Amino acid sequence: MATRDRTILHSDMNSFYASVEAMLNPSLRDKPVAVCGSTEDRHGIVLAKSEQAKKVGIKTGMATWEARRLCPGLIIVPPQYEQYLKYSRLAREIYGRFTDQVEPFGMDECWLDVTGSRSIFGDGERIAGRIRRMVKAELGLTVSIGVSFNKIFAKLGSDMKKPDAVTILGRDDFRERVWPLPAGELLYVGRATERKLAGYGIRTIGGIAQAKPEFLRRLLGKNGLMLWAFANGEDRSRVMHRDFVSPVKSVGHGTTCTADLASSEEVGKVMLYLAQDVGHRLRVHSLAARGVQITVKDGDLFWRQYQAPLPLASQSPGEIAALAFRLFEENYHWEKSVRAVTVRAINLAPENAPEQLDLFCDFEARERRRKADDAVEEIRRRFGEWAVYPAALLGDLKLPATSLKDVVMPGVCTNSRYGEKTAGRIGNPYKVSRVDCRAVSKYNVITK
């Protein structure tokens, strides 16, 4: 690797959830283990698996019954998110001994820029080797580390050799080693993009690199130009400082119901329930929503997404829920029952930002509603989250158990499809999630 280049590391903790479980319970070592969600809350799928389970075909996102059929001796354990967060933090502390430029990419992955550390600790390969040994010795876990001159290729390198390995991708050899890989291996090439590229005969990273940039722009918009630059080794995005917090882009709350919702009334109640937390989170961050987006997943796991602007920026759970329900009523045609719902506040603005008034708005009624929301917020602050709530939320809402804990997730985290990385923005995507420590039954997401 040329000395003028940056030295970027990407550290990926191997089979992270399952490895932590085996470290905490040594009887699980060298056995097929799967960390699975709660079957009772309709989350009976594989969240993570050990190397031994992976070898027999167990995959993330696979239904628990399917995994058991594939591997009768599979050991299934529930997730312990507090432990995973603890060891994620401890790993980042080790990385911090070598550089203060440590950017999380999920609980188990981080980028490190060690360019300024080479004169102290040696080249990237030597630093990666030291980190790998320290994580194993101090935490009892293993990492795979990619070393390259940019973030994209460092991530590719950490995926190329697992577990417990270091892979170098230099400027001189990346074409021979990276270009033959499938297009889907390139970060931010999802399944839909991969299919679209394949339709034009582009099936490898090299195919992306050798395509005409203008063609990719017409096919994929500005993301096409971004992928072309990535494939050609021209990613110049920097590794953010460990204290960097990017601006909040949206605030959402979603849940998978314990039974399918069979009527608009049931969906409306769930949306009102979700909007309570969305409004609270907006207040915490001193933001207001200018629009609302909903995601609806039916019983066949097919999802639809709709969005619309609010007449005026709002933090009101009632206003957010009302627009969410109107979007649902206007767009969902009840071909299937509803399994999961997400309500998201979008197009955020500072809560006191000036805006164009609406001549037809009843501002007196809106001010009364705001004061009522303020009072509810204060009561909840003093006496608990559900000290007061709308009467419409009484009764069985078909929601999972609410014994939840707030958990701060570093970087991009897995979303509700269990194990599928969120396709975040270049930079530092960040989420805060509320997670049921028995299963991922409900989640609040703050996307940055």
C-alpha positions as CSV (number, residue, x, y, z in Angstrom):
1,M,0.0,0.0,0.0
2,A,1.5,3.4,-1.0
3,T,2.7,5.5,1.9
4,R,0.7,8.5,0.6
5,D,-2.5,6.6,0.9
6,R,-4.7,6.6,4.0
7,T,-4.7,3.4,6.1
8,I,-8.3,2.4,6.9
9,L,-9.3,-0.7,8.9
10,H,-12.7,-2.3,9.1
11,S,-13.1,-4.6,12.1
12,D,-15.9,-7.1,12.1
13,M,-16.6,-9.2,15.2
14,N,-17.2,-12.8,14.1
15,S,-20.6,-14.3,14.7
16,F,-21.0,-11.6,17.3
17,Y,-24.2,-12.5,19.2
18,A,-23.4,-16.2,19.1
19,S,-19.8,-15.6,20.1
20,V,-20.8,-13.5,23.1
21,E,-23.2,-16.3,24.2
22,A,-20.5,-18.9,23.9
23,M,-18.1,-16.7,25.8
24,L,-20.6,-16.2,28.6
25,N,-21.6,-19.9,28.6
26,P,-18.5,-22.0,27.7
27,S,-20.7,-25.1,27.3
28,L,-21.9,-23.6,24.0
29,R,-18.4,-23.4,22.5
30,D,-17.8,-25.4,19.3
31,K,-21.5,-26.2,19.0
32,P,-24.2,-25.2,16.6
33,V,-25.8,-22.2,18.3
34,A,-28.5,-19.8,17.1
35,V,-29.7,-16.7,18.8
36,C,-33.4,-16.5,18.1
37,G,-36.3,-14.2,18.8
38,S,-39.4,-15.1,20.7
39,T,-41.8,-17.5,18.9
40,E,-44.6,-16.3,21.1
41,D,-44.2,-12.7,19.9
42,R,-44.0,-13.9,16.3
43,H,-40.3,-13.3,16.1
44,G,-39.2,-16.9,16.0
45,I,-36.3,-16.4,13.5
46,V,-32.6,-16.7,13.6
47,L,-30.9,-13.4,14.6
48,A,-27.4,-14.8,14.6
49,K,-25.6,-18.1,14.4
50,S,-22.3,-19.6,15.3
51,E,-19.7,-20.8,12.8
52,Q,-20.7,-24.4,13.4
53,A,-24.4,-23.6,12.7
54,K,-23.4,-21.6,9.6
55,K,-21.5,-24.6,8.2
56,V,-24.7,-26.8,8.3
57,G,-26.6,-24.1,6.4
58,I,-28.3,-22.1,9.2
59,K,-28.8,-18.5,7.9
60,T,-29.8,-15.2,9.5
61,G,-33.5,-14.6,9.1
62,M,-34.4,-18.3,8.8
63,A,-37.5,-19.4,10.8
64,T,-36.7,-21.2,14.0
65,W,-38.6,-24.3,13.0
66,E,-36.7,-24.4,9.7
67,A,-33.4,-24.1,11.4
68,R,-34.3,-27.0,13.8
69,R,-35.3,-29.2,10.9
70,L,-32.0,-28.4,9.1
71,C,-30.0,-29.0,12.3
72,P,-31.8,-31.2,14.9
73,G,-28.9,-30.6,17.4
74,L,-29.2,-26.8,17.1
75,I,-29.0,-25.0,20.5
76,I,-31.3,-22.0,20.5
77,V,-30.8,-19.2,23.0
78,P,-32.6,-15.9,23.5
79,P,-30.8,-12.6,22.8
80,Q,-29.1,-10.6,25.6
81,Y,-28.8,-7.2,24.1
82,E,-27.2,-5.5,27.1
83,Q,-24.3,-8.0,26.9
84,Y,-23.9,-7.4,23.2
85,L,-23.8,-3.7,23.7
86,K,-21.3,-4.1,26.6
87,Y,-18.8,-6.1,24.4
88,S,-19.3,-3.7,21.5
89,R,-18.3,-0.9,23.7
90,L,-15.3,-2.8,25.1
91,A,-14.1,-3.6,21.6
92,R,-14.4,0.1,20.6
93,E,-12.3,1.0,23.7
94,I,-9.6,-1.3,22.3
95,Y,-9.8,0.4,18.9
96,G,-9.5,3.7,20.7
97,R,-6.0,2.8,21.9
98,F,-4.8,3.2,18.3
99,T,-6.9,6.1,16.9
100,D,-9.7,8.4,17.9
101,Q,-11.2,8.1,14.4
102,V,-13.5,5.1,15.2
103,E,-16.8,5.0,13.3
104,P,-19.3,2.3,14.3
105,F,-21.2,0.5,11.5
106,G,-23.5,-1.6,13.6
107,M,-22.9,-3.2,16.9
108,D,-20.2,-5.5,15.7
109,E,-18.4,-3.5,13.0
110,C,-16.2,-0.4,13.1
111,W,-14.0,1.6,10.7
112,L,-10.7,2.9,12.0
113,D,-8.5,5.5,10.3
114,V,-5.0,4.7,11.6
115,T,-3.1,6.8,9.1
116,G,-1.8,9.1,11.8
117,S,-0.8,6.1,14.0
118,R,1.6,4.4,11.6
119,S,4.6,6.1,12.9
120,I,3.8,4.9,16.4
121,F,2.4,1.4,15.9
122,G,3.6,0.4,12.4
123,D,1.7,-0.2,9.2
124,G,-1.9,-1.2,8.8
125,E,-1.3,-4.9,8.8
126,R,0.7,-4.7,12.0
127,I,-2.0,-2.6,13.8
128,A,-4.7,-5.0,12.6
129,G,-2.8,-7.9,13.9
130,R,-2.4,-6.3,17.3
131,I,-6.1,-5.4,17.5
132,R,-7.0,-9.0,16.6
133,R,-4.9,-10.5,19.3
134,M,-6.0,-7.9,21.9
135,V,-9.7,-8.5,21.3
136,K,-9.2,-12.3,21.6
137,A,-7.1,-12.0,24.8
138,E,-9.2,-9.4,26.6
139,L,-12.7,-10.2,25.4
140,G,-12.5,-13.8,24.4
141,L,-13.9,-12.9,21.0
142,T,-12.5,-12.9,17.5
143,V,-12.5,-10.3,14.7
144,S,-11.8,-10.2,11.0
145,I,-10.1,-7.0,9.9
146,G,-9.8,-5.6,6.4
147,V,-7.0,-3.2,5.7
148,S,-7.1,-0.9,2.7
149,F,-6.8,2.7,1.5
150,N,-10.5,3.5,1.7
151,K,-13.5,2.5,3.8
152,I,-15.3,0.5,1.1
153,F,-12.4,-1.8,0.3
154,A,-11.6,-2.2,4.0
155,K,-15.1,-3.5,4.5
156,L,-14.7,-5.8,1.6
157,G,-11.5,-7.1,3.0
158,S,-13.0,-8.0,6.4
159,D,-15.7,-10.0,4.6
160,M,-13.2,-11.9,2.4
161,K,-11.6,-14.1,5.1
162,K,-13.3,-15.2,8.3
163,P,-13.0,-15.9,11.1
164,D,-10.1,-14.4,13.0
165,A,-8.2,-13.1,10.0
166,V,-6.6,-10.0,8.5
167,T,-6.9,-9.2,4.8
168,I,-5.0,-6.5,2.9
169,L,-6.4,-4.9,-0.2
170,G,-3.9,-2.5,-1.7
171,R,-4.1,0.0,-4.5
172,D,-1.9,-2.1,-6.7
173,D,-3.9,-5.4,-6.5
174,F,-7.5,-4.4,-5.8
175,R,-8.5,-4.9,-9.5
176,E,-7.4,-8.5,-9.5
177,R,-8.9,-9.3,-6.1
178,V,-12.0,-7.1,-5.9
179,W,-13.3,-6.8,-9.5
180,P,-14.2,-10.6,-9.9
181,L,-16.4,-10.5,-6.8
182,P,-20.2,-10.5,-7.3
183,A,-21.8,-7.0,-7.5
184,G,-23.8,-7.6,-4.4
185,E,-20.6,-7.8,-2.3
186,L,-20.1,-4.0,-2.8
187,L,-21.4,-2.0,0.1
188,Y,-24.8,-0.3,-0.7
189,V,-25.6,-2.7,-3.6
190,G,-28.8,-4.3,-2.3
191,R,-30.8,-7.1,-3.8
192,A,-33.0,-4.7,-5.9
193,T,-29.9,-2.9,-7.3
194,E,-28.1,-6.2,-7.9
195,R,-31.1,-7.4,-10.0
196,K,-31.3,-4.2,-11.9
197,L,-27.6,-4.4,-12.8
198,A,-27.9,-8.0,-13.7
199,G,-30.6,-7.1,-16.2
200,Y,-27.9,-5.2,-18.1
201,G,-25.3,-7.9,-17.8
202,I,-23.4,-6.3,-14.9
203,R,-22.9,-9.1,-12.4
204,T,-19.5,-8.2,-10.8
205,I,-17.8,-5.3,-9.1
206,G,-15.6,-5.1,-12.1
207,G,-18.6,-4.8,-14.3
208,I,-19.7,-1.7,-12.3
209,A,-16.2,-0.3,-12.5
210,Q,-16.0,-0.7,-16.3
211,A,-19.5,0.6,-17.1
212,K,-20.0,4.1,-18.3
213,P,-20.7,6.5,-15.4
214,E,-23.5,8.2,-17.4
215,F,-25.2,4.9,-18.0
216,L,-25.1,4.1,-14.3
217,R,-26.5,7.5,-13.5
218,R,-29.4,7.0,-15.8
219,L,-30.0,3.6,-14.4
220,L,-29.6,4.3,-10.7
221,G,-29.5,8.0,-10.3
222,K,-26.7,9.6,-8.3
223,N,-26.2,6.3,-6.5
224,G,-25.0,4.9,-9.8
225,L,-22.2,7.4,-9.9
226,M,-21.4,6.6,-6.2
227,L,-21.2,2.9,-6.9
228,W,-19.0,3.5,-9.9
229,A,-16.6,5.5,-7.8
230,F,-16.6,2.8,-5.1
231,A,-15.8,0.0,-7.6
232,N,-12.9,2.0,-9.0
233,G,-11.4,2.6,-5.6
234,E,-12.3,6.3,-5.4
235,D,-14.2,6.3,-2.1
236,R,-12.9,9.4,-0.2
237,S,-15.4,9.4,2.6
238,R,-13.6,9.9,5.9
239,V,-13.8,7.9,9.1
240,M,-15.7,10.0,11.6
241,H,-14.3,10.9,15.1
242,R,-15.6,8.6,17.8
243,D,-17.5,11.5,19.4
244,F,-19.3,12.4,16.2
245,V,-23.1,12.4,16.2
246,S,-24.7,13.1,12.9
247,P,-28.0,15.0,12.6
248,V,-31.3,13.2,13.1
249,K,-33.0,12.6,9.8
250,S,-36.1,10.8,10.9
251,V,-37.8,9.3,14.0
252,G,-39.8,6.1,13.7
253,H,-41.4,3.5,15.8
254,G,-42.6,0.1,14.5
255,T,-43.9,-3.2,15.8
256,T,-44.8,-6.7,14.7
257,C,-48.2,-7.6,16.3
258,T,-48.8,-10.8,18.2
259,A,-51.7,-11.5,15.8
260,D,-52.6,-10.2,12.4
261,L,-54.7,-7.0,12.5
262,A,-58.0,-7.6,10.7
263,S,-59.6,-4.2,10.6
264,S,-58.9,-0.5,10.1
265,E,-59.9,0.2,13.7
266,E,-57.2,-2.2,15.0
267,V,-54.6,-0.6,12.7
268,G,-55.6,2.9,13.8
269,K,-55.1,2.0,17.4
270,V,-51.7,0.5,16.8
271,M,-50.7,3.7,14.8
272,L,-51.9,5.9,17.7
273,Y,-49.8,3.7,20.1
274,L,-46.7,4.1,17.9
275,A,-47.2,7.8,17.5
276,Q,-47.1,8.4,21.3
277,D,-43.4,7.5,21.2
278,V,-42.6,9.3,17.9
279,G,-44.0,12.5,19.4
280,H,-42.0,12.0,22.6
281,R,-38.7,11.4,20.7
282,L,-39.3,14.5,18.6
283,R,-39.5,16.5,21.8
284,V,-36.4,15.0,23.2
285,H,-34.5,16.1,20.1
286,S,-36.3,19.5,19.9
287,L,-37.5,18.6,16.4
288,A,-40.8,18.8,14.6
289,A,-42.1,16.6,11.7
290,R,-43.1,18.1,8.4
291,G,-44.2,14.8,7.0
292,V,-45.3,11.3,8.0
293,Q,-44.3,7.9,6.5
294,I,-45.9,4.6,7.2
295,T,-44.7,1.1,6.4
296,V,-47.3,-1.7,6.4
297,K,-46.3,-5.4,6.3
298,D,-49.1,-7.9,5.5
299,G,-49.4,-11.5,6.5
300,D,-47.3,-12.7,3.6
301,L,-44.5,-10.4,4.7
302,F,-44.9,-8.1,1.7
303,W,-44.5,-4.5,2.7
304,R,-45.8,-1.2,1.4
305,Q,-44.6,2.3,2.2
306,Y,-46.5,5.6,1.9
307,Q,-45.8,9.1,2.9
308,A,-47.4,12.6,2.9
309,P,-46.6,16.1,4.2
310,L,-48.2,17.6,7.3
311,P,-49.9,21.0,6.8
312,L,-47.7,22.4,9.6
313,A,-44.6,21.0,11.3
314,S,-45.7,19.1,14.4
315,Q,-44.7,17.1,17.4
316,S,-48.2,16.1,18.2
317,P,-48.8,12.3,18.5
318,G,-52.5,12.9,17.6
319,E,-51.6,14.8,14.4
320,I,-49.0,12.3,13.4
321,A,-51.3,9.4,14.0
322,A,-54.2,11.0,12.2
323,L,-52.1,11.5,9.0
324,A,-50.6,8.0,9.3
325,F,-54.1,6.5,9.5
326,R,-55.3,8.6,6.6
327,L,-52.4,7.3,4.5
328,F,-53.4,3.8,5.4
329,E,-57.1,4.2,4.7
330,E,-56.4,5.8,1.3
331,N,-53.8,3.3,0.1
332,Y,-54.3,-0.1,1.8
333,H,-57.0,-2.3,0.1
334,W,-57.2,-5.2,2.6
335,E,-56.2,-8.0,0.3
336,K,-54.3,-9.4,3.2
337,S,-54.4,-8.8,7.0
338,V,-51.7,-6.6,8.5
339,R,-48.8,-8.1,10.4
340,A,-46.5,-5.2,11.2
341,V,-46.8,-1.4,11.2
342,T,-44.2,1.4,11.4
343,V,-44.9,5.1,11.8
344,R,-42.1,7.5,11.0
345,A,-41.7,11.3,11.3
346,I,-39.8,12.6,8.3
347,N,-38.6,16.0,6.8
348,L,-37.6,17.1,10.3
349,A,-37.0,20.7,11.3
350,P,-36.1,22.5,14.5
351,E,-39.2,22.8,16.7
352,N,-39.1,26.6,16.7
353,A,-38.2,27.1,13.0
354,P,-40.4,29.7,11.2
355,E,-42.8,28.5,8.6
356,Q,-45.5,29.7,6.3
357,L,-48.9,30.0,8.1
358,D,-52.0,28.3,6.8
359,L,-55.0,30.7,6.5
360,F,-57.5,27.8,7.0
361,C,-55.9,26.3,10.2
362,D,-57.7,26.7,13.5
363,F,-54.7,28.0,15.5
364,E,-56.6,28.3,18.7
365,A,-57.6,24.6,18.6
366,R,-54.0,23.7,17.7
367,E,-52.6,25.7,20.6
368,R,-55.0,23.9,23.0
369,R,-53.8,20.6,21.6
370,R,-50.2,21.6,22.0
371,K,-50.8,22.6,25.7
372,A,-52.5,19.3,26.3
373,D,-49.6,17.4,24.7
374,D,-47.2,19.5,27.0
375,A,-49.2,18.4,30.0
376,V,-49.2,14.7,29.0
377,E,-45.4,14.9,28.4
378,E,-44.8,16.4,31.9
379,I,-47.0,13.8,33.6
380,R,-45.1,11.0,31.8
381,R,-41.8,12.5,32.7
382,R,-42.7,12.6,36.4
383,F,-44.7,9.4,36.8
384,G,-43.7,7.0,33.9
385,E,-44.1,6.5,30.2
386,W,-47.7,5.1,30.5
387,A,-49.0,7.2,33.4
388,V,-51.5,8.7,31.0
389,Y,-52.5,7.7,27.5
390,P,-55.4,7.9,25.1
391,A,-58.5,5.8,26.2
392,A,-58.5,4.3,22.7
393,L,-55.5,2.3,23.7
394,L,-57.3,0.4,26.4
395,G,-57.9,-3.3,25.7
396,D,-56.0,-5.8,23.6
397,L,-54.0,-4.1,20.8
398,K,-52.3,-7.3,19.8
399,L,-49.0,-5.8,20.8
400,P,-46.0,-7.7,22.2
401,A,-45.1,-7.6,25.9
402,T,-44.0,-4.1,26.9
403,S,-41.2,-5.1,29.3
404,L,-38.8,-3.0,27.2
405,K,-35.5,-1.3,27.9
406,D,-33.9,1.6,26.1
407,V,-30.7,0.5,24.3
408,V,-28.4,2.8,22.4
409,M,-27.1,1.1,19.3
410,P,-23.8,2.2,17.9
411,G,-23.8,2.9,14.1
412,V,-26.0,1.2,11.6
413,C,-28.0,-1.6,13.3
414,T,-30.0,-4.5,12.1
415,N,-33.5,-3.6,11.3
416,S,-36.8,-5.4,11.9
417,R,-36.0,-8.0,9.2
418,Y,-33.4,-9.4,11.6
419,G,-29.8,-9.4,10.4
420,E,-30.3,-7.4,7.2
421,K,-28.1,-4.3,7.5
422,T,-29.9,-1.0,7.1
423,A,-28.8,0.6,3.8
424,G,-27.6,3.8,5.5
425,R,-26.1,6.9,4.0
426,I,-22.4,7.4,3.4
427,G,-21.1,8.8,6.6
428,N,-22.3,7.7,10.0
429,P,-25.7,6.2,10.0
430,Y,-26.9,5.9,13.5
431,K,-29.9,4.4,15.3
432,V,-31.3,4.3,18.8
433,S,-33.5,1.3,19.3
434,R,-35.8,0.2,22.1
435,V,-35.4,-3.5,22.3
436,D,-37.2,-6.2,24.2
437,C,-34.4,-8.2,25.9
438,R,-36.3,-11.4,25.2
439,A,-36.9,-10.8,21.6
440,V,-36.9,-7.9,19.1
441,S,-40.6,-7.4,19.5
442,K,-40.7,-3.7,19.2
443,Y,-38.2,-1.1,18.1
444,N,-37.9,2.7,18.1
445,V,-35.5,4.0,15.5
446,I,-33.8,7.3,15.3
447,T,-32.0,7.5,11.9
448,K,-29.1,9.9,11.6
